[in-house]
Amino acid sequence: MAKDIRHNESNSIEELMKFFIKENNLSKGLRQVTVEELWKEQMGKGVANYTDKIILSGETLIVYLNSSVLREELSYGKEKIVKILNEALGEELIKKIRLI
């Protein structure tokens, strides 16, 4: 398949991007960046301002927050947050959230 993509001049940009990402093992990094941006977008500026770092480790999203009050409040809605983020991603990428 790799040979076909390189020598076929009528490939769509989407196909070429998928090929490039796969060949250069960029999927993990792109998912990380996408999840970070979605966190800020879906959770809003208020939560984003108290977020220090976001790490996607396997199927677990680890979110470092600098507010214990916010951490406690968000802990009650972990399942809903997972659902919202997965819907925005368009796939079941996140199974669990750890708030630290």
Phi and psi in radians as a Rosetta constraint file:
Dihedral C 1 N 2 CA 2 C 2 CIRCULARHARMONIC -1.028 0.35
Dihedral N 2 CA 2 C 2 N 3 CIRCULARHARMONIC -0.684 0.35
Dihedral C 2 N 3 CA 3 C 3 CIRCULARHARMONIC -1.116 0.35
Dihedral N 3 CA 3 C 3 N 4 CIRCULARHARMONIC -0.727 0.35
Dihedral C 3 N 4 CA 4 C 4 CIRCULARHARMONIC -1.071 0.35
Dihedral N 4 CA 4 C 4 N 5 CIRCULARHARMONIC -0.732 0.35
Dihedral C 4 N 5 CA 5 C 5 CIRCULARHARMONIC -1.180 0.35
Dihedral N 5 CA 5 C 5 N 6 CIRCULARHARMONIC -0.690 0.35
Dihedral C 5 N 6 CA 6 C 6 CIRCULARHARMONIC -1.204 0.35
Dihedral N 6 CA 6 C 6 N 7 CIRCULARHARMONIC -0.583 0.35
Dihedral C 6 N 7 CA 7 C 7 CIRCULARHARMONIC -1.786 0.35
Dihedral N 7 CA 7 C 7 N 8 CIRCULARHARMONIC -0.053 0.35
Dihedral C 7 N 8 CA 8 C 8 CIRCULARHARMONIC -1.638 0.35
Dihedral N 8 CA 8 C 8 N 9 CIRCULARHARMONIC 2.087 0.35
Dihedral C 8 N 9 CA 9 C 9 CIRCULARHARMONIC -1.446 0.35
Dihedral N 9 CA 9 C 9 N 10 CIRCULARHARMONIC -0.134 0.35
Dihedral C 9 N 10 CA 10 C 10 CIRCULARHARMONIC -1.808 0.35
Dihedral N 10 CA 10 C 10 N 11 CIRCULARHARMONIC 0.431 0.35
Dihedral C 10 N 11 CA 11 C 11 CIRCULARHARMONIC -1.284 0.35
Dihedral N 11 CA 11 C 11 N 12 CIRCULARHARMONIC 2.555 0.35
Dihedral C 11 N 12 CA 12 C 12 CIRCULARHARMONIC -1.372 0.35
Dihedral N 12 CA 12 C 12 N 13 CIRCULARHARMONIC 2.792 0.35
Dihedral C 12 N 13 CA 13 C 13 CIRCULARHARMONIC -1.085 0.35
Dihedral N 13 CA 13 C 13 N 14 CIRCULARHARMONIC -0.653 0.35
Dihedral C 13 N 14 CA 14 C 14 CIRCULARHARMONIC -1.048 0.35
Dihedral N 14 CA 14 C 14 N 15 CIRCULARHARMONIC -0.784 0.35
Dihedral C 14 N 15 CA 15 C 15 CIRCULARHARMONIC -1.093 0.35
Dihedral N 15 CA 15 C 15 N 16 CIRCULARHARMONIC -0.752 0.35
Dihedral C 15 N 16 CA 16 C 16 CIRCULARHARMONIC -1.130 0.35
Dihedral N 16 CA 16 C 16 N 17 CIRCULARHARMONIC -0.699 0.35
Dihedral C 16 N 17 CA 17 C 17 CIRCULARHARMONIC -1.130 0.35
Dihedral N 17 CA 17 C 17 N 18 CIRCULARHARMONIC -0.766 0.35
Dihedral C 17 N 18 CA 18 C 18 CIRCULARHARMONIC -1.048 0.35
Dihedral N 18 CA 18 C 18 N 19 CIRCULARHARMONIC -0.755 0.35
Dihedral C 18 N 19 CA 19 C 19 CIRCULARHARMONIC -1.081 0.35
Dihedral N 19 CA 19 C 19 N 20 CIRCULARHARMONIC -0.819 0.35
Dihedral C 19 N 20 CA 20 C 20 CIRCULARHARMONIC -1.065 0.35
Dihedral N 20 CA 20 C 20 N 21 CIRCULARHARMONIC -0.785 0.35
Dihedral C 20 N 21 CA 21 C 21 CIRCULARHARMONIC -1.085 0.35
Dihedral N 21 CA 21 C 21 N 22 CIRCULARHARMONIC -0.769 0.35
Dihedral C 21 N 22 CA 22 C 22 CIRCULARHARMONIC -1.160 0.35
Dihedral N 22 CA 22 C 22 N 23 CIRCULARHARMONIC -0.816 0.35
Dihedral C 22 N 23 CA 23 C 23 CIRCULARHARMONIC -1.118 0.35
Dihedral N 23 CA 23 C 23 N 24 CIRCULARHARMONIC -0.521 0.35
Dihedral C 23 N 24 CA 24 C 24 CIRCULARHARMONIC -1.825 0.35
Dihedral N 24 CA 24 C 24 N 25 CIRCULARHARMONIC 0.206 0.35
Dihedral C 24 N 25 CA 25 C 25 CIRCULARHARMONIC 0.888 0.35
Dihedral N 25 CA 25 C 25 N 26 CIRCULARHARMONIC 0.881 0.35
Dihedral C 25 N 26 CA 26 C 26 CIRCULARHARMONIC -1.761 0.35
Dihedral N 26 CA 26 C 26 N 27 CIRCULARHARMONIC -0.042 0.35
Dihedral C 26 N 27 CA 27 C 27 CIRCULARHARMONIC -0.987 0.35
Dihedral N 27 CA 27 C 27 N 28 CIRCULARHARMONIC -0.818 0.35
Dihedral C 27 N 28 CA 28 C 28 CIRCULARHARMONIC -1.070 0.35
Dihedral N 28 CA 28 C 28 N 29 CIRCULARHARMONIC -0.805 0.35
Dihedral C 28 N 29 CA 29 C 29 CIRCULARHARMONIC -1.144 0.35
Dihedral N 29 CA 29 C 29 N 30 CIRCULARHARMONIC -0.696 0.35
Dihedral C 29 N 30 CA 30 C 30 CIRCULARHARMONIC -1.165 0.35
Dihedral N 30 CA 30 C 30 N 31 CIRCULARHARMONIC -0.672 0.35
Dihedral C 30 N 31 CA 31 C 31 CIRCULARHARMONIC -1.094 0.35
Dihedral N 31 CA 31 C 31 N 32 CIRCULARHARMONIC -0.731 0.35
Dihedral C 31 N 32 CA 32 C 32 CIRCULARHARMONIC -1.035 0.35
Dihedral N 32 CA 32 C 32 N 33 CIRCULARHARMONIC -0.852 0.35
Dihedral C 32 N 33 CA 33 C 33 CIRCULARHARMONIC -1.119 0.35
Dihedral N 33 CA 33 C 33 N 34 CIRCULARHARMONIC -0.739 0.35
Dihedral C 33 N 34 CA 34 C 34 CIRCULARHARMONIC -1.074 0.35
Dihedral N 34 CA 34 C 34 N 35 CIRCULARHARMONIC -0.774 0.35
Dihedral C 34 N 35 CA 35 C 35 CIRCULARHARMONIC -1.138 0.35
Dihedral N 35 CA 35 C 35 N 36 CIRCULARHARMONIC -0.716 0.35
Dihedral C 35 N 36 CA 36 C 36 CIRCULARHARMONIC -1.050 0.35
Dihedral N 36 CA 36 C 36 N 37 CIRCULARHARMONIC -0.795 0.35
Dihedral C 36 N 37 CA 37 C 37 CIRCULARHARMONIC -1.163 0.35
Dihedral N 37 CA 37 C 37 N 38 CIRCULARHARMONIC -0.711 0.35
Dihedral C 37 N 38 CA 38 C 38 CIRCULARHARMONIC -1.139 0.35
Dihedral N 38 CA 38 C 38 N 39 CIRCULARHARMONIC -0.639 0.35
Dihedral C 38 N 39 CA 39 C 39 CIRCULARHARMONIC -1.008 0.35
Dihedral N 39 CA 39 C 39 N 40 CIRCULARHARMONIC -0.877 0.35
Dihedral C 39 N 40 CA 40 C 40 CIRCULARHARMONIC -1.093 0.35
Dihedral N 40 CA 40 C 40 N 41 CIRCULARHARMONIC -0.740 0.35
Dihedral C 40 N 41 CA 41 C 41 CIRCULARHARMONIC -1.198 0.35
Dihedral N 41 CA 41 C 41 N 42 CIRCULARHARMONIC -0.823 0.35
Dihedral C 41 N 42 CA 42 C 42 CIRCULARHARMONIC -1.368 0.35
Dihedral N 42 CA 42 C 42 N 43 CIRCULARHARMONIC -0.580 0.35
Dihedral C 42 N 43 CA 43 C 43 CIRCULARHARMONIC -1.568 0.35
Dihedral N 43 CA 43 C 43 N 44 CIRCULARHARMONIC -0.309 0.35
Dihedral C 43 N 44 CA 44 C 44 CIRCULARHARMONIC 1.585 0.35
Dihedral N 44 CA 44 C 44 N 45 CIRCULARHARMONIC 2.926 0.35
Dihedral C 44 N 45 CA 45 C 45 CIRCULARHARMONIC -1.126 0.35
Dihedral N 45 CA 45 C 45 N 46 CIRCULARHARMONIC -0.638 0.35
Dihedral C 45 N 46 CA 46 C 46 CIRCULARHARMONIC -1.024 0.35
Dihedral N 46 CA 46 C 46 N 47 CIRCULARHARMONIC -0.851 0.35
Dihedral C 46 N 47 CA 47 C 47 CIRCULARHARMONIC -1.239 0.35
Dihedral N 47 CA 47 C 47 N 48 CIRCULARHARMONIC -0.722 0.35
Dihedral C 47 N 48 CA 48 C 48 CIRCULARHARMONIC -1.039 0.35
Dihedral N 48 CA 48 C 48 N 49 CIRCULARHARMONIC -0.613 0.35
Dihedral C 48 N 49 CA 49 C 49 CIRCULARHARMONIC -1.139 0.35
Dihedral N 49 CA 49 C 49 N 50 CIRCULARHARMONIC -0.469 0.35
Dihedral C 49 N 50 CA 50 C 50 CIRCULARHARMONIC -1.710 0.35
Dihedral N 50 CA 50 C 50 N 51 CIRCULARHARMONIC 0.087 0.35
Dihedral C 50 N 51 CA 51 C 51 CIRCULARHARMONIC -1.660 0.35
Dihedral N 51 CA 51 C 51 N 52 CIRCULARHARMONIC 2.139 0.35
Dihedral C 51 N 52 CA 52 C 52 CIRCULARHARMONIC -1.546 0.35
Dihedral N 52 CA 52 C 52 N 53 CIRCULARHARMONIC -0.789 0.35
Dihedral C 52 N 53 CA 53 C 53 CIRCULARHARMONIC -2.702 0.35
Dihedral N 53 CA 53 C 53 N 54 CIRCULARHARMONIC 2.583 0.35
Dihedral C 53 N 54 CA 54 C 54 CIRCULARHARMONIC -2.261 0.35
Dihedral N 54 CA 54 C 54 N 55 CIRCULARHARMONIC 2.253 0.35
Dihedral C 54 N 55 CA 55 C 55 CIRCULARHARMONIC -2.242 0.35
Dihedral N 55 CA 55 C 55 N 56 CIRCULARHARMONIC 2.283 0.35
Dihedral C 55 N 56 CA 56 C 56 CIRCULARHARMONIC -1.739 0.35
Dihedral N 56 CA 56 C 56 N 57 CIRCULARHARMONIC 1.924 0.35
Dihedral C 56 N 57 CA 57 C 57 CIRCULARHARMONIC -2.040 0.35
Dihedral N 57 CA 57 C 57 N 58 CIRCULARHARMONIC 1.750 0.35
Dihedral C 57 N 58 CA 58 C 58 CIRCULARHARMONIC 1.148 0.35
Dihedral N 58 CA 58 C 58 N 59 CIRCULARHARMONIC -2.110 0.35
Dihedral C 58 N 59 CA 59 C 59 CIRCULARHARMONIC -1.774 0.35
Dihedral N 59 CA 59 C 59 N 60 CIRCULARHARMONIC 0.175 0.35
Dihedral C 59 N 60 CA 60 C 60 CIRCULARHARMONIC -1.907 0.35
Dihedral N 60 CA 60 C 60 N 61 CIRCULARHARMONIC 2.264 0.35
Dihedral C 60 N 61 CA 61 C 61 CIRCULARHARMONIC -1.709 0.35
Dihedral N 61 CA 61 C 61 N 62 CIRCULARHARMONIC 2.085 0.35
Dihedral C 61 N 62 CA 62 C 62 CIRCULARHARMONIC -1.838 0.35
Dihedral N 62 CA 62 C 62 N 63 CIRCULARHARMONIC 2.104 0.35
Dihedral C 62 N 63 CA 63 C 63 CIRCULARHARMONIC -2.062 0.35
Dihedral N 63 CA 63 C 63 N 64 CIRCULARHARMONIC 2.107 0.35
Dihedral C 63 N 64 CA 64 C 64 CIRCULARHARMONIC -1.633 0.35
Dihedral N 64 CA 64 C 64 N 65 CIRCULARHARMONIC 2.072 0.35
Dihedral C 64 N 65 CA 65 C 65 CIRCULARHARMONIC -2.000 0.35
Dihedral N 65 CA 65 C 65 N 66 CIRCULARHARMONIC 2.547 0.35
Dihedral C 65 N 66 CA 66 C 66 CIRCULARHARMONIC -1.782 0.35
Dihedral N 66 CA 66 C 66 N 67 CIRCULARHARMONIC 0.347 0.35
Dihedral C 66 N 67 CA 67 C 67 CIRCULARHARMONIC -2.333 0.35
Dihedral N 67 CA 67 C 67 N 68 CIRCULARHARMONIC 2.018 0.35
Dihedral C 67 N 68 CA 68 C 68 CIRCULARHARMONIC -1.164 0.35
Dihedral N 68 CA 68 C 68 N 69 CIRCULARHARMONIC -0.562 0.35
Dihedral C 68 N 69 CA 69 C 69 CIRCULARHARMONIC -1.149 0.35
Dihedral N 69 CA 69 C 69 N 70 CIRCULARHARMONIC -0.820 0.35
Dihedral C 69 N 70 CA 70 C 70 CIRCULARHARMONIC -1.114 0.35
Dihedral N 70 CA 70 C 70 N 71 CIRCULARHARMONIC -0.722 0.35
Dihedral C 70 N 71 CA 71 C 71 CIRCULARHARMONIC -0.999 0.35
Dihedral N 71 CA 71 C 71 N 72 CIRCULARHARMONIC -0.791 0.35
Dihedral C 71 N 72 CA 72 C 72 CIRCULARHARMONIC -1.131 0.35
Dihedral N 72 CA 72 C 72 N 73 CIRCULARHARMONIC -0.756 0.35
Dihedral C 72 N 73 CA 73 C 73 CIRCULARHARMONIC -1.115 0.35
Dihedral N 73 CA 73 C 73 N 74 CIRCULARHARMONIC -0.781 0.35
Dihedral C 73 N 74 CA 74 C 74 CIRCULARHARMONIC -1.202 0.35
Dihedral N 74 CA 74 C 74 N 75 CIRCULARHARMONIC -0.473 0.35
Dihedral C 74 N 75 CA 75 C 75 CIRCULARHARMONIC -1.082 0.35
Dihedral N 75 CA 75 C 75 N 76 CIRCULARHARMONIC -0.449 0.35
Dihedral C 75 N 76 CA 76 C 76 CIRCULARHARMONIC -1.292 0.35
Dihedral N 76 CA 76 C 76 N 77 CIRCULARHARMONIC -0.339 0.35
Dihedral C 76 N 77 CA 77 C 77 CIRCULARHARMONIC -2.057 0.35
Dihedral N 77 CA 77 C 77 N 78 CIRCULARHARMONIC 0.491 0.35
Dihedral C 77 N 78 CA 78 C 78 CIRCULARHARMONIC -1.000 0.35
Dihedral N 78 CA 78 C 78 N 79 CIRCULARHARMONIC -0.791 0.35
Dihedral C 78 N 79 CA 79 C 79 CIRCULARHARMONIC -1.095 0.35
Dihedral N 79 CA 79 C 79 N 80 CIRCULARHARMONIC -0.702 0.35
Dihedral C 79 N 80 CA 80 C 80 CIRCULARHARMONIC -1.168 0.35
Dihedral N 80 CA 80 C 80 N 81 CIRCULARHARMONIC -0.687 0.35
Dihedral C 80 N 81 CA 81 C 81 CIRCULARHARMONIC -1.092 0.35
Dihedral N 81 CA 81 C 81 N 82 CIRCULARHARMONIC -0.767 0.35
Dihedral C 81 N 82 CA 82 C 82 CIRCULARHARMONIC -1.030 0.35
Dihedral N 82 CA 82 C 82 N 83 CIRCULARHARMONIC -0.791 0.35
Dihedral C 82 N 83 CA 83 C 83 CIRCULARHARMONIC -1.090 0.35
Dihedral N 83 CA 83 C 83 N 84 CIRCULARHARMONIC -0.800 0.35
Dihedral C 83 N 84 CA 84 C 84 CIRCULARHARMONIC -1.077 0.35
Dihedral N 84 CA 84 C 84 N 85 CIRCULARHARMONIC -0.807 0.35
Dihedral C 84 N 85 CA 85 C 85 CIRCULARHARMONIC -1.164 0.35
Dihedral N 85 CA 85 C 85 N 86 CIRCULARHARMONIC -0.736 0.35
Dihedral C 85 N 86 CA 86 C 86 CIRCULARHARMONIC -1.132 0.35
Dihedral N 86 CA 86 C 86 N 87 CIRCULARHARMONIC -0.664 0.35
Dihedral C 86 N 87 CA 87 C 87 CIRCULARHARMONIC -1.119 0.35
Dihedral N 87 CA 87 C 87 N 88 CIRCULARHARMONIC -0.717 0.35
Dihedral C 87 N 88 CA 88 C 88 CIRCULARHARMONIC -1.177 0.35
Dihedral N 88 CA 88 C 88 N 89 CIRCULARHARMONIC -0.588 0.35
Dihedral C 88 N 89 CA 89 C 89 CIRCULARHARMONIC -1.302 0.35
Dihedral N 89 CA 89 C 89 N 90 CIRCULARHARMONIC -0.499 0.35
Dihedral C 89 N 90 CA 90 C 90 CIRCULARHARMONIC 1.435 0.35
Dihedral N 90 CA 90 C 90 N 91 CIRCULARHARMONIC 0.249 0.35
Dihedral C 90 N 91 CA 91 C 91 CIRCULARHARMONIC -2.748 0.35
Dihedral N 91 CA 91 C 91 N 92 CIRCULARHARMONIC 2.818 0.35
Dihedral C 91 N 92 CA 92 C 92 CIRCULARHARMONIC -1.494 0.35
Dihedral N 92 CA 92 C 92 N 93 CIRCULARHARMONIC 1.254 0.35
Dihedral C 92 N 93 CA 93 C 93 CIRCULARHARMONIC -1.514 0.35
Dihedral N 93 CA 93 C 93 N 94 CIRCULARHARMONIC -0.624 0.35
Dihedral C 93 N 94 CA 94 C 94 CIRCULARHARMONIC -1.855 0.35
Dihedral N 94 CA 94 C 94 N 95 CIRCULARHARMONIC 2.239 0.35
Dihedral C 94 N 95 CA 95 C 95 CIRCULARHARMONIC -1.903 0.35
Dihedral N 95 CA 95 C 95 N 96 CIRCULARHARMONIC -0.460 0.35
Dihedral C 95 N 96 CA 96 C 96 CIRCULARHARMONIC -2.571 0.35
Dihedral N 96 CA 96 C 96 N 97 CIRCULARHARMONIC 2.597 0.35
Dihedral C 96 N 97 CA 97 C 97 CIRCULARHARMONIC -2.150 0.35
Dihedral N 97 CA 97 C 97 N 98 CIRCULARHARMONIC 2.339 0.35
Dihedral C 97 N 98 CA 98 C 98 CIRCULARHARMONIC -2.002 0.35
Dihedral N 98 CA 98 C 98 N 99 CIRCULARHARMONIC 2.171 0.35
Dihedral C 98 N 99 CA 99 C 99 CIRCULARHARMONIC -1.792 0.35
Dihedral N 99 CA 99 C 99 N 100 CIRCULARHARMONIC 2.095 0.35
